[in-house]
Amino acid sequence: MATGIGQSQVFAILAPLGREVGMQELQITSIIAISALVFGLASPRWGRFSDRRGRKPVMIIGLAGYTVGTLLFTTVFLLGLKGILTGMTLYLVALLSRCAQSVIMSATNPSATAFAADHTARSERTRTMAKLGTANSLGMILGPAVSGALATFGLLAPLYFAACLAAGAALLVWRRLPVTPASERTPRDNVQRLRFTDPRLRRYIITAVGLFIGFSGIQQTLGFQLQDKLGLSGIATAQMTGAALMVSAGFTFLIQITVMQRLKLQPGTFIRLGLLSMLTGAAVIAGFQDFQTLAMGMACLGTGLGLCMPAISAGASLAVSPEEQGGAAGLIAACPALGFTLGPISSGALYQWQPALSPLLSALVFFAVLVTLVFSSAPSAQD
Protein backbone atom coordinates (compact mmCIF):
# COMPACT_ATOMS: atom_id res chain seq x y z
CA MET A 1 0.00 0.00 0.00
CA ALA A 2 2.86 2.37 0.78
CA THR A 3 4.50 1.87 -2.59
CA GLY A 4 1.12 2.17 -4.31
CA ILE A 5 0.58 5.56 -2.69
CA GLY A 6 4.03 6.75 -3.67
CA GLN A 7 3.85 5.59 -7.27
CA SER A 8 0.39 7.07 -7.86
CA GLN A 9 1.60 10.40 -6.49
CA VAL A 10 4.52 10.42 -8.92
CA PHE A 11 2.20 9.63 -11.82
CA ALA A 12 -0.21 12.38 -10.78
CA ILE A 13 2.30 15.20 -10.48
CA LEU A 14 5.12 14.37 -12.90
CA ALA A 15 3.41 15.79 -16.01
CA PRO A 16 2.71 19.27 -14.55
CA LEU A 17 5.97 19.22 -12.56
CA GLY A 18 7.99 18.42 -15.68
CA ARG A 19 6.35 21.26 -17.56
CA GLU A 20 7.05 23.64 -14.67
CA VAL A 21 10.79 23.03 -15.07
CA GLY A 22 10.67 23.29 -18.87
CA MET A 23 10.75 19.63 -19.94
CA GLN A 24 9.03 18.44 -23.11
CA GLU A 25 6.35 15.74 -23.04
CA LEU A 26 8.65 13.07 -24.47
CA GLN A 27 11.35 13.86 -21.90
CA ILE A 28 8.86 13.56 -19.05
CA THR A 29 7.44 10.25 -20.22
CA SER A 30 10.90 8.88 -21.02
CA ILE A 31 11.94 9.32 -17.37
CA ILE A 32 9.20 6.88 -16.40
CA ALA A 33 9.87 4.60 -19.36
CA ILE A 34 13.64 4.22 -18.99
CA SER A 35 13.52 3.84 -15.21
CA ALA A 36 10.77 1.25 -15.69
CA LEU A 37 13.10 -0.73 -17.95
CA VAL A 38 15.72 -0.70 -15.19
CA PHE A 39 13.03 -1.84 -12.72
CA GLY A 40 12.00 -4.66 -15.04
CA LEU A 41 15.55 -5.91 -15.48
CA ALA A 42 16.27 -5.85 -11.74
CA SER A 43 13.02 -7.45 -10.45
CA PRO A 44 13.75 -11.07 -11.49
CA ARG A 45 17.16 -10.91 -9.82
CA TRP A 46 15.65 -9.66 -6.57
CA GLY A 47 13.04 -12.43 -6.76
CA ARG A 48 15.71 -15.12 -7.03
CA PHE A 49 17.71 -13.42 -4.28
CA SER A 50 14.68 -13.62 -1.97
CA ASP A 51 14.53 -17.39 -2.60
CA ARG A 52 18.05 -17.63 -1.15
CA ARG A 53 18.03 -14.98 1.59
CA GLY A 54 14.39 -14.91 2.64
CA ARG A 55 11.62 -12.43 1.87
CA LYS A 56 11.96 -10.03 4.82
CA PRO A 57 15.47 -8.58 4.20
CA VAL A 58 14.74 -8.11 0.50
CA MET A 59 11.51 -6.23 1.27
CA ILE A 60 13.39 -3.94 3.65
CA ILE A 61 16.08 -3.27 1.05
CA GLY A 62 13.43 -2.33 -1.49
CA LEU A 63 11.55 0.01 0.84
CA ALA A 64 14.75 1.68 2.05
CA GLY A 65 15.82 2.21 -1.55
CA TYR A 66 12.42 3.68 -2.34
CA THR A 67 12.77 6.15 0.53
CA VAL A 68 16.27 7.38 -0.33
CA GLY A 69 15.59 7.37 -4.06
CA THR A 70 12.42 9.45 -3.71
CA LEU A 71 14.26 12.06 -1.65
CA LEU A 72 17.01 12.21 -4.27
CA PHE A 73 14.52 12.50 -7.14
CA THR A 74 12.63 15.26 -5.31
CA THR A 75 15.83 17.18 -4.64
CA VAL A 76 16.66 17.17 -8.35
CA PHE A 77 13.33 18.80 -9.19
CA LEU A 78 13.74 21.25 -6.33
CA LEU A 79 16.99 22.37 -7.92
CA GLY A 80 15.16 22.60 -11.24
CA LEU A 81 12.43 24.81 -9.80
CA LYS A 82 15.10 27.09 -8.33
CA GLY A 83 16.88 27.33 -11.68
CA ILE A 84 20.07 25.69 -10.44
CA LEU A 85 19.63 22.78 -12.83
CA THR A 86 18.14 23.48 -16.25
CA GLY A 87 17.76 22.05 -19.74
CA MET A 88 19.43 18.79 -20.69
CA THR A 89 21.44 18.71 -17.45
CA LEU A 90 18.24 18.69 -15.39
CA TYR A 91 16.72 15.98 -17.56
CA LEU A 92 19.76 13.69 -17.37
CA VAL A 93 20.20 14.10 -13.61
CA ALA A 94 16.49 13.43 -13.02
CA LEU A 95 16.68 10.35 -15.25
CA LEU A 96 19.75 8.99 -13.47
CA SER A 97 18.26 9.54 -10.02
CA ARG A 98 15.03 7.77 -10.98
CA CYS A 99 16.93 4.84 -12.52
CA ALA A 100 19.09 4.49 -9.39
CA GLN A 101 15.93 4.40 -7.30
CA SER A 102 14.38 1.76 -9.58
CA VAL A 103 17.32 -0.62 -9.17
CA ILE A 104 16.72 -0.89 -5.42
CA MET A 105 12.97 -0.36 -5.03
CA SER A 106 12.34 -3.23 -7.48
CA ALA A 107 13.16 -5.60 -4.60
CA THR A 108 9.86 -4.96 -2.82
CA ASN A 109 7.19 -6.37 -5.15
CA PRO A 110 8.64 -9.80 -5.99
CA SER A 111 9.58 -10.54 -2.38
CA ALA A 112 6.13 -9.52 -1.12
CA THR A 113 4.37 -11.58 -3.79
CA ALA A 114 6.56 -14.61 -3.11
CA PHE A 115 5.88 -14.25 0.64
CA ALA A 116 2.14 -14.37 -0.10
CA ALA A 117 2.59 -17.47 -2.26
CA ASP A 118 4.71 -19.16 0.43
CA HIS A 119 1.84 -18.89 2.92
CA THR A 120 -1.10 -19.80 0.68
CA ALA A 121 -2.63 -23.09 -0.45
CA ARG A 122 -2.96 -23.58 -4.20
CA SER A 123 -6.76 -23.44 -4.02
CA GLU A 124 -6.59 -19.98 -2.42
CA ARG A 125 -3.82 -18.52 -4.60
CA THR A 126 -6.04 -16.30 -6.79
CA ARG A 127 -7.88 -14.87 -3.78
CA THR A 128 -4.62 -14.21 -1.97
CA MET A 129 -3.08 -12.40 -4.93
CA ALA A 130 -6.28 -10.35 -5.15
CA LYS A 131 -5.85 -9.36 -1.50
CA LEU A 132 -2.28 -8.31 -2.20
CA GLY A 133 -3.55 -6.36 -5.18
CA THR A 134 -6.20 -4.79 -2.98
CA ALA A 135 -3.51 -3.29 -0.77
CA ASN A 136 -1.81 -1.79 -3.81
CA SER A 137 -5.14 -0.54 -5.14
CA LEU A 138 -5.94 1.08 -1.82
CA GLY A 139 -2.61 2.86 -2.09
CA MET A 140 -3.47 3.97 -5.62
CA ILE A 141 -6.75 5.38 -4.28
CA LEU A 142 -5.21 7.18 -1.33
CA GLY A 143 -2.21 8.45 -3.30
CA PRO A 144 -4.08 10.80 -5.65
CA ALA A 145 -6.30 12.03 -2.82
CA VAL A 146 -3.29 12.84 -0.66
CA SER A 147 -1.45 14.23 -3.68
CA GLY A 148 -4.28 16.62 -4.50
CA ALA A 149 -4.41 17.87 -0.92
CA LEU A 150 -0.64 18.24 -0.55
CA ALA A 151 -0.24 19.89 -3.96
CA THR A 152 -1.67 23.06 -2.42
CA PHE A 153 1.66 23.30 -0.56
CA GLY A 154 3.62 22.85 -3.80
CA LEU A 155 4.17 20.14 -6.38
CA LEU A 156 7.02 18.56 -4.42
CA ALA A 157 5.10 18.07 -1.16
CA PRO A 158 3.52 14.72 -2.23
CA LEU A 159 6.96 13.27 -2.99
CA TYR A 160 8.31 14.10 0.46
CA PHE A 161 5.22 12.43 1.94
CA ALA A 162 5.80 9.31 -0.19
CA ALA A 163 9.38 9.02 1.09
CA CYS A 164 8.25 9.22 4.71
CA LEU A 165 5.55 6.61 4.13
CA ALA A 166 8.01 4.14 2.55
CA ALA A 167 10.35 4.61 5.51
CA GLY A 168 7.47 3.82 7.86
CA ALA A 169 6.64 0.69 5.87
CA ALA A 170 10.26 -0.48 6.08
CA LEU A 171 10.17 -0.05 9.84
CA LEU A 172 6.90 -1.98 10.05
CA VAL A 173 8.30 -4.89 8.02
CA TRP A 174 11.46 -4.95 10.14
CA ARG A 175 9.50 -5.05 13.40
CA ARG A 176 6.56 -7.29 12.51
CA LEU A 177 7.27 -9.62 9.59
CA PRO A 178 8.62 -13.07 10.56
CA VAL A 179 11.99 -14.12 9.21
CA THR A 180 12.05 -17.00 6.72
CA PRO A 181 13.68 -19.98 8.48
CA ALA A 182 17.01 -21.04 7.00
CA SER A 183 15.59 -24.50 6.32
CA GLU A 184 12.96 -23.00 3.98
CA ARG A 185 15.41 -20.99 1.89
CA THR A 186 16.60 -22.40 -1.41
CA PRO A 187 20.35 -23.10 -1.59
CA ARG A 188 22.20 -21.00 -4.15
CA ASP A 189 22.90 -24.00 -6.39
CA ASN A 190 19.21 -24.95 -6.47
CA VAL A 191 17.75 -21.54 -7.32
CA GLN A 192 15.97 -21.83 -10.65
CA ARG A 193 16.88 -19.13 -13.16
CA LEU A 194 13.49 -18.71 -14.80
CA ARG A 195 13.42 -16.78 -18.06
CA PHE A 196 10.82 -14.64 -19.79
CA THR A 197 10.60 -17.35 -22.48
CA ASP A 198 9.71 -20.13 -20.01
CA PRO A 199 6.77 -21.93 -21.70
CA ARG A 200 4.91 -22.22 -18.37
CA LEU A 201 4.90 -18.45 -17.90
CA ARG A 202 5.07 -17.10 -21.46
CA ARG A 203 1.37 -16.36 -21.90
CA TYR A 204 1.08 -14.60 -18.55
CA ILE A 205 4.15 -12.51 -19.29
CA ILE A 206 2.98 -11.47 -22.76
CA THR A 207 -0.43 -10.54 -21.36
CA ALA A 208 0.96 -8.53 -18.45
CA VAL A 209 3.46 -6.62 -20.60
CA GLY A 210 0.82 -5.80 -23.22
CA LEU A 211 -1.69 -4.80 -20.58
CA PHE A 212 0.72 -2.29 -19.06
CA ILE A 213 1.94 -0.94 -22.40
CA GLY A 214 -1.63 0.17 -23.00
CA PHE A 215 -2.38 1.29 -19.46
CA SER A 216 0.85 3.23 -18.97
CA GLY A 217 0.42 4.97 -22.30
CA ILE A 218 -2.90 6.40 -21.13
CA GLN A 219 -1.71 7.09 -17.60
CA GLN A 220 1.43 8.97 -18.56
CA THR A 221 -0.30 11.24 -21.09
CA LEU A 222 -3.37 11.81 -18.92
CA GLY A 223 -1.98 14.98 -17.36
CA PHE A 224 -1.20 16.43 -20.78
CA GLN A 225 -4.69 15.65 -22.07
CA LEU A 226 -6.39 17.20 -19.05
CA GLN A 227 -4.24 20.33 -19.10
CA ASP A 228 -4.63 20.87 -22.84
CA LYS A 229 -8.32 19.96 -23.24
CA LEU A 230 -9.58 21.69 -20.10
CA GLY A 231 -7.04 24.54 -19.93
CA LEU A 232 -5.85 23.84 -16.39
CA SER A 233 -2.97 25.27 -14.37
CA GLY A 234 -0.14 23.05 -13.14
CA ILE A 235 -1.57 22.49 -9.66
CA ALA A 236 -5.11 22.01 -11.01
CA THR A 237 -3.76 19.48 -13.51
CA ALA A 238 -2.10 17.51 -10.71
CA GLN A 239 -5.34 17.53 -8.74
CA MET A 240 -7.53 16.48 -11.68
CA THR A 241 -5.05 13.81 -12.78
CA GLY A 242 -5.02 12.49 -9.23
CA ALA A 243 -8.82 12.39 -9.20
CA ALA A 244 -8.90 10.42 -12.47
CA LEU A 245 -6.33 7.95 -11.18
CA MET A 246 -8.32 7.62 -7.98
CA VAL A 247 -11.41 6.61 -9.99
CA SER A 248 -9.40 3.91 -11.75
CA ALA A 249 -7.86 2.63 -8.53
CA GLY A 250 -11.23 2.75 -6.78
CA PHE A 251 -12.77 0.37 -9.30
CA THR A 252 -9.71 -1.89 -9.14
CA PHE A 253 -10.14 -2.02 -5.36
CA LEU A 254 -13.87 -2.72 -5.66
CA ILE A 255 -13.36 -5.59 -8.10
CA GLN A 256 -10.65 -7.16 -5.96
CA ILE A 257 -12.71 -7.19 -2.76
CA THR A 258 -15.89 -8.45 -4.44
CA VAL A 259 -15.59 -10.29 -7.74
CA MET A 260 -12.12 -11.75 -7.17
CA GLN A 261 -13.05 -13.00 -3.69
CA ARG A 262 -16.40 -14.55 -4.61
CA LEU A 263 -16.23 -15.87 -8.16
CA LYS A 264 -14.23 -19.06 -8.63
CA LEU A 265 -13.29 -18.67 -12.29
CA GLN A 266 -10.03 -19.84 -13.82
CA PRO A 267 -7.27 -17.19 -14.21
CA GLY A 268 -7.57 -17.21 -18.01
CA THR A 269 -11.27 -16.30 -17.85
CA PHE A 270 -10.62 -13.38 -15.52
CA ILE A 271 -7.87 -12.14 -17.84
CA ARG A 272 -10.05 -12.15 -20.95
CA LEU A 273 -12.88 -10.31 -19.19
CA GLY A 274 -10.38 -7.76 -17.89
CA LEU A 275 -8.93 -7.07 -21.32
CA LEU A 276 -12.41 -6.47 -22.73
CA SER A 277 -13.05 -3.90 -20.01
CA MET A 278 -9.74 -2.14 -20.66
CA LEU A 279 -10.38 -2.03 -24.40
CA THR A 280 -13.70 -0.31 -23.71
CA GLY A 281 -12.06 2.16 -21.35
CA ALA A 282 -9.37 3.16 -23.85
CA ALA A 283 -12.00 3.80 -26.51
CA VAL A 284 -13.97 6.05 -24.15
CA ILE A 285 -10.88 8.01 -23.08
CA ALA A 286 -9.88 8.60 -26.69
CA GLY A 287 -12.92 10.81 -27.21
CA PHE A 288 -13.44 12.51 -23.83
CA GLN A 289 -14.17 16.24 -23.70
CA ASP A 290 -15.15 16.54 -20.03
CA PHE A 291 -14.07 14.97 -16.76
CA GLN A 292 -17.25 12.88 -16.40
CA THR A 293 -16.57 10.99 -19.63
CA LEU A 294 -12.93 10.55 -18.69
CA ALA A 295 -14.00 9.10 -15.34
CA MET A 296 -16.13 6.48 -17.12
CA GLY A 297 -13.15 5.39 -19.18
CA MET A 298 -10.88 5.27 -16.14
CA ALA A 299 -13.48 3.16 -14.33
CA CYS A 300 -13.33 0.60 -17.16
CA LEU A 301 -9.51 0.59 -17.00
CA GLY A 302 -9.59 0.06 -13.24
CA THR A 303 -12.09 -2.78 -13.56
CA GLY A 304 -9.87 -4.49 -16.10
CA LEU A 305 -6.78 -4.18 -13.93
CA GLY A 306 -8.69 -5.57 -10.95
CA LEU A 307 -9.63 -8.65 -12.96
CA CYS A 308 -6.32 -9.20 -14.78
CA MET A 309 -3.46 -8.69 -12.35
CA PRO A 310 -4.45 -11.07 -9.51
CA ALA A 311 -5.27 -13.70 -12.14
CA ILE A 312 -1.90 -13.24 -13.85
CA SER A 313 0.00 -13.46 -10.54
CA ALA A 314 -1.99 -16.50 -9.41
CA GLY A 315 -1.66 -18.28 -12.75
CA ALA A 316 2.10 -17.77 -12.81
CA SER A 317 2.45 -18.90 -9.19
CA LEU A 318 0.43 -22.07 -9.83
CA ALA A 319 2.51 -22.86 -12.92
CA VAL A 320 5.80 -23.28 -11.04
CA SER A 321 7.15 -25.28 -8.11
CA PRO A 322 7.51 -23.95 -4.52
CA GLU A 323 11.26 -23.50 -5.06
CA GLU A 324 10.59 -21.21 -8.04
CA GLN A 325 8.10 -18.83 -6.41
CA GLY A 326 10.59 -15.97 -6.00
CA GLY A 327 11.81 -16.30 -9.58
CA ALA A 328 8.28 -16.38 -10.99
CA ALA A 329 7.19 -13.44 -8.83
CA GLY A 330 10.21 -11.48 -10.03
CA LEU A 331 9.34 -12.07 -13.68
CA ILE A 332 5.70 -11.05 -13.20
CA ALA A 333 6.75 -8.00 -11.16
CA ALA A 334 8.97 -6.99 -14.07
CA CYS A 335 6.11 -7.05 -16.58
CA PRO A 336 4.40 -3.79 -15.51
CA ALA A 337 7.80 -2.10 -15.57
CA LEU A 338 8.51 -3.38 -19.07
CA GLY A 339 5.09 -2.14 -20.15
CA PHE A 340 5.91 1.24 -18.66
CA THR A 341 9.09 1.23 -20.76
CA LEU A 342 7.27 1.04 -24.09
CA GLY A 343 3.93 2.66 -23.28
CA PRO A 344 4.98 6.15 -22.12
CA ILE A 345 7.61 6.64 -24.84
CA SER A 346 5.34 5.59 -27.71
CA SER A 347 2.33 7.47 -26.34
CA GLY A 348 4.40 10.53 -25.48
CA ALA A 349 5.82 10.68 -29.00
CA LEU A 350 2.35 10.22 -30.51
CA TYR A 351 0.93 12.92 -28.26
CA GLN A 352 3.47 15.45 -29.49
CA TRP A 353 2.52 14.59 -33.08
CA GLN A 354 -1.25 13.97 -32.78
CA PRO A 355 -2.81 13.90 -29.27
CA ALA A 356 -5.88 11.88 -30.28
CA LEU A 357 -3.75 8.90 -31.37
CA SER A 358 -2.26 8.26 -27.93
CA PRO A 359 -5.24 6.48 -26.28
CA LEU A 360 -6.10 4.77 -29.57
CA LEU A 361 -2.68 3.11 -29.50
CA SER A 362 -3.56 1.69 -26.07
CA ALA A 363 -6.86 0.37 -27.41
CA LEU A 364 -5.00 -1.34 -30.25
CA VAL A 365 -2.59 -3.01 -27.82
CA PHE A 366 -5.43 -4.32 -25.62
CA PHE A 367 -7.20 -5.68 -28.69
CA ALA A 368 -4.05 -7.40 -29.97
CA VAL A 369 -3.40 -9.12 -26.62
CA LEU A 370 -7.03 -10.24 -26.35
CA VAL A 371 -7.02 -11.69 -29.87
CA THR A 372 -3.73 -13.47 -29.13
CA LEU A 373 -5.22 -15.13 -26.05
CA VAL A 374 -8.47 -16.09 -27.73
CA PHE A 375 -6.80 -17.65 -30.77
CA SER A 376 -3.79 -19.14 -29.02
CA SER A 377 -3.25 -22.88 -28.71
CA ALA A 378 -5.05 -25.09 -26.21
CA PRO A 379 -5.32 -23.51 -22.76
CA SER A 380 -3.12 -24.60 -19.91
CA ALA A 381 -4.31 -26.15 -16.67
CA GLN A 382 -4.57 -22.71 -15.09
CA ASP A 383 -6.89 -21.42 -17.87
C-alpha positions in Angstrom: 0.0 0.0 0.0 2.9 2.4 0.8 4.5 1.9 -2.6 1.1 2.2 -4.3 0.6 5.6 -2.7 4.0 6.7 -3.7 3.8 5.6 -7.3 0.4 7.1 -7.9 1.6 10.4 -6.5 4.5 10.4 -8.9 2.2 9.6 -11.8 -0.2 12.4 -10.8 2.3 15.2 -10.5 5.1 14.4 -12.9 3.4 15.8 -16.0 2.7 19.3 -14.6 6.0 19.2 -12.6 8.0 18.4 -15.7 6.4 21.3 -17.6 7.0 23.6 -14.7 10.8 23.0 -15.1 10.7 23.3 -18.9 10.8 19.6 -19.9 9.0 18.4 -23.1 6.4 15.7 -23.0 8.7 13.1 -24.5 11.4 13.9 -21.9 8.9 13.6 -19.1 7.4 10.3 -20.2 10.9 8.9 -21.0 11.9 9.3 -17.4 9.2 6.9 -16.4 9.9 4.6 -19.4 13.6 4.2 -19.0 13.5 3.8 -15.2 10.8 1.2 -15.7 13.1 -0.7 -17.9 15.7 -0.7 -15.2 13.0 -1.8 -12.7 12.0 -4.7 -15.0 15.6 -5.9 -15.5 16.3 -5.9 -11.7 13.0 -7.4 -10.4 13.7 -11.1 -11.5 17.2 -10.9 -9.8 15.7 -9.7 -6.6 13.0 -12.4 -6.8 15.7 -15.1 -7.0 17.7 -13.4 -4.3 14.7 -13.6 -2.0 14.5 -17.4 -2.6 18.1 -17.6 -1.1 18.0 -15.0 1.6 14.4 -14.9 2.6 11.6 -12.4 1.9 12.0 -10.0 4.8 15.5 -8.6 4.2 14.7 -8.1 0.5 11.5 -6.2 1.3 13.4 -3.9 3.7 16.1 -3.3 1.1 13.4 -2.3 -1.5 11.5 0.0 0.8 14.7 1.7 2.1 15.8 2.2 -1.5 12.4 3.7 -2.3 12.8 6.2 0.5 16.3 7.4 -0.3 15.6 7.4 -4.1 12.4 9.4 -3.7 14.3 12.1 -1.7 17.0 12.2 -4.3 14.5 12.5 -7.1 12.6 15.3 -5.3 15.8 17.2 -4.6 16.7 17.2 -8.3 13.3 18.8 -9.2 13.7 21.3 -6.3 17.0 22.4 -7.9 15.2 22.6 -11.2 12.4 24.8 -9.8 15.1 27.1 -8.3 16.9 27.3 -11.7 20.1 25.7 -10.4 19.6 22.8 -12.8 18.1 23.5 -16.2 17.8 22.1 -19.7 19.4 18.8 -20.7 21.4 18.7 -17.5 18.2 18.7 -15.4 16.7 16.0 -17.6 19.8 13.7 -17.4 20.2 14.1 -13.6 16.5 13.4 -13.0 16.7 10.4 -15.2 19.7 9.0 -13.5 18.3 9.5 -10.0 15.0 7.8 -11.0 16.9 4.8 -12.5 19.1 4.5 -9.4 15.9 4.4 -7.3 14.4 1.8 -9.6 17.3 -0.6 -9.2 16.7 -0.9 -5.4 13.0 -0.4 -5.0 12.3 -3.2 -7.5 13.2 -5.6 -4.6 9.9 -5.0 -2.8 7.2 -6.4 -5.1 8.6 -9.8 -6.0 9.6 -10.5 -2.4 6.1 -9.5 -1.1 4.4 -11.6 -3.8 6.6 -14.6 -3.1 5.9 -14.3 0.6 2.1 -14.4 -0.1 2.6 -17.5 -2.3 4.7 -19.2 0.4 1.8 -18.9 2.9 -1.1 -19.8 0.7 -2.6 -23.1 -0.4 -3.0 -23.6 -4.2 -6.8 -23.4 -4.0 -6.6 -20.0 -2.4 -3.8 -18.5 -4.6 -6.0 -16.3 -6.8 -7.9 -14.9 -3.8 -4.6 -14.2 -2.0 -3.1 -12.4 -4.9 -6.3 -10.3 -5.2 -5.8 -9.4 -1.5 -2.3 -8.3 -2.2 -3.5 -6.4 -5.2 -6.2 -4.8 -3.0 -3.5 -3.3 -0.8 -1.8 -1.8 -3.8 -5.1 -0.5 -5.1 -5.9 1.1 -1.8 -2.6 2.9 -2.1 -3.5 4.0 -5.6 -6.7 5.4 -4.3 -5.2 7.2 -1.3 -2.2 8.4 -3.3 -4.1 10.8 -5.7 -6.3 12.0 -2.8 -3.3 12.8 -0.7 -1.4 14.2 -3.7 -4.3 16.6 -4.5 -4.4 17.9 -0.9 -0.6 18.2 -0.5 -0.2 19.9 -4.0 -1.7 23.1 -2.4 1.7 23.3 -0.6 3.6 22.8 -3.8 4.2 20.1 -6.4 7.0 18.6 -4.4 5.1 18.1 -1.2 3.5 14.7 -2.2 7.0 13.3 -3.0 8.3 14.1 0.5 5.2 12.4 1.9 5.8 9.3 -0.2 9.4 9.0 1.1 8.2 9.2 4.7 5.6 6.6 4.1 8.0 4.1 2.6 10.4 4.6 5.5 7.5 3.8 7.9 6.6 0.7 5.9 10.3 -0.5 6.1 10.2 -0.1 9.8 6.9 -2.0 10.1 8.3 -4.9 8.0 11.5 -4.9 10.1 9.5 -5.1 13.4 6.6 -7.3 12.5 7.3 -9.6 9.6 8.6 -13.1 10.6 12.0 -14.1 9.2 12.0 -17.0 6.7 13.7 -20.0 8.5 17.0 -21.0 7.0 15.6 -24.5 6.3 13.0 -23.0 4.0 15.4 -21.0 1.9 16.6 -22.4 -1.4 20.4 -23.1 -1.6 22.2 -21.0 -4.2 22.9 -24.0 -6.4 19.2 -25.0 -6.5 17.7 -21.5 -7.3 16.0 -21.8 -10.7 16.9 -19.1 -13.2 13.5 -18.7 -14.8 13.4 -16.8 -18.1 10.8 -14.6 -19.8 10.6 -17.3 -22.5 9.7 -20.1 -20.0 6.8 -21.9 -21.7 4.9 -22.2 -18.4 4.9 -18.5 -17.9 5.1 -17.1 -21.5 1.4 -16.4 -21.9 1.1 -14.6 -18.6 4.2 -12.5 -19.3 3.0 -11.5 -22.8 -0.4 -10.5 -21.4 1.0 -8.5 -18.5 3.5 -6.6 -20.6 0.8 -5.8 -23.2 -1.7 -4.8 -20.6 0.7 -2.3 -19.1 1.9 -0.9 -22.4 -1.6 0.2 -23.0 -2.4 1.3 -19.5 0.8 3.2 -19.0 0.4 5.0 -22.3 -2.9 6.4 -21.1 -1.7 7.1 -17.6 1.4 9.0 -18.6 -0.3 11.2 -21.1 -3.4 11.8 -18.9 -2.0 15.0 -17.4 -1.2 16.4 -20.8 -4.7 15.6 -22.1 -6.4 17.2 -19.1 -4.2 20.3 -19.1 -4.6 20.9 -22.8 -8.3 20.0 -23.2 -9.6 21.7 -20.1 -7.0 24.5 -19.9 -5.8 23.8 -16.4 -3.0 25.3 -14.4 -0.1 23.0 -13.1 -1.6 22.5 -9.7 -5.1 22.0 -11.0 -3.8 19.5 -13.5 -2.1 17.5 -10.7 -5.3 17.5 -8.7 -7.5 16.5 -11.7 -5.0 13.8 -12.8 -5.0 12.5 -9.2 -8.8 12.4 -9.2 -8.9 10.4 -12.5 -6.3 7.9 -11.2 -8.3 7.6 -8.0 -11.4 6.6 -10.0 -9.4 3.9 -11.7 -7.9 2.6 -8.5 -11.2 2.7 -6.8 -12.8 0.4 -9.3 -9.7 -1.9 -9.1 -10.1 -2.0 -5.4 -13.9 -2.7 -5.7 -13.4 -5.6 -8.1 -10.6 -7.2 -6.0 -12.7 -7.2 -2.8 -15.9 -8.4 -4.4 -15.6 -10.3 -7.7 -12.1 -11.7 -7.2 -13.0 -13.0 -3.7 -16.4 -14.5 -4.6 -16.2 -15.9 -8.2 -14.2 -19.1 -8.6 -13.3 -18.7 -12.3 -10.0 -19.8 -13.8 -7.3 -17.2 -14.2 -7.6 -17.2 -18.0 -11.3 -16.3 -17.9 -10.6 -13.4 -15.5 -7.9 -12.1 -17.8 -10.1 -12.1 -21.0 -12.9 -10.3 -19.2 -10.4 -7.8 -17.9 -8.9 -7.1 -21.3 -12.4 -6.5 -22.7 -13.1 -3.9 -20.0 -9.7 -2.1 -20.7 -10.4 -2.0 -24.4 -13.7 -0.3 -23.7 -12.1 2.2 -21.4 -9.4 3.2 -23.8 -12.0 3.8 -26.5 -14.0 6.1 -24.2 -10.9 8.0 -23.1 -9.9 8.6 -26.7 -12.9 10.8 -27.2 -13.4 12.5 -23.8 -14.2 16.2 -23.7 -15.2 16.5 -20.0 -14.1 15.0 -16.8 -17.2 12.9 -16.4 -16.6 11.0 -19.6 -12.9 10.5 -18.7 -14.0 9.1 -15.3 -16.1 6.5 -17.1 -13.1 5.4 -19.2 -10.9 5.3 -16.1 -13.5 3.2 -14.3 -13.3 0.6 -17.2 -9.5 0.6 -17.0 -9.6 0.1 -13.2 -12.1 -2.8 -13.6 -9.9 -4.5 -16.1 -6.8 -4.2 -13.9 -8.7 -5.6 -11.0 -9.6 -8.7 -13.0 -6.3 -9.2 -14.8 -3.5 -8.7 -12.4 -4.5 -11.1 -9.5 -5.3 -13.7 -12.1 -1.9 -13.2 -13.8 0.0 -13.5 -10.5 -2.0 -16.5 -9.4 -1.7 -18.3 -12.8 2.1 -17.8 -12.8 2.4 -18.9 -9.2 0.4 -22.1 -9.8 2.5 -22.9 -12.9 5.8 -23.3 -11.0 7.2 -25.3 -8.1 7.5 -23.9 -4.5 11.3 -23.5 -5.1 10.6 -21.2 -8.0 8.1 -18.8 -6.4 10.6 -16.0 -6.0 11.8 -16.3 -9.6 8.3 -16.4 -11.0 7.2 -13.4 -8.8 10.2 -11.5 -10.0 9.3 -12.1 -13.7 5.7 -11.1 -13.2 6.7 -8.0 -11.2 9.0 -7.0 -14.1 6.1 -7.0 -16.6 4.4 -3.8 -15.5 7.8 -2.1 -15.6 8.5 -3.4 -19.1 5.1 -2.1 -20.2 5.9 1.2 -18.7 9.1 1.2 -20.8 7.3 1.0 -24.1 3.9 2.7 -23.3 5.0 6.1 -22.1 7.6 6.6 -24.8 5.3 5.6 -27.7 2.3 7.5 -26.3 4.4 10.5 -25.5 5.8 10.7 -29.0 2.4 10.2 -30.5 0.9 12.9 -28.3 3.5 15.5 -29.5 2.5 14.6 -33.1 -1.3 14.0 -32.8 -2.8 13.9 -29.3 -5.9 11.9 -30.3 -3.7 8.9 -31.4 -2.3 8.3 -27.9 -5.2 6.5 -26.3 -6.1 4.8 -29.6 -2.7 3.1 -29.5 -3.6 1.7 -26.1 -6.9 0.4 -27.4 -5.0 -1.3 -30.2 -2.6 -3.0 -27.8 -5.4 -4.3 -25.6 -7.2 -5.7 -28.7 -4.0 -7.4 -30.0 -3.4 -9.1 -26.6 -7.0 -10.2 -26.3 -7.0 -11.7 -29.9 -3.7 -13.5 -29.1 -5.2 -15.1 -26.0 -8.5 -16.1 -27.7 -6.8 -17.7 -30.8 -3.8 -19.1 -29.0 -3.2 -22.9 -28.7 -5.1 -25.1 -26.2 -5.3 -23.5 -22.8 -3.1 -24.6 -19.9 -4.3 -26.2 -16.7 -4.6 -22.7 -15.1 -6.9 -21.4 -17.9 
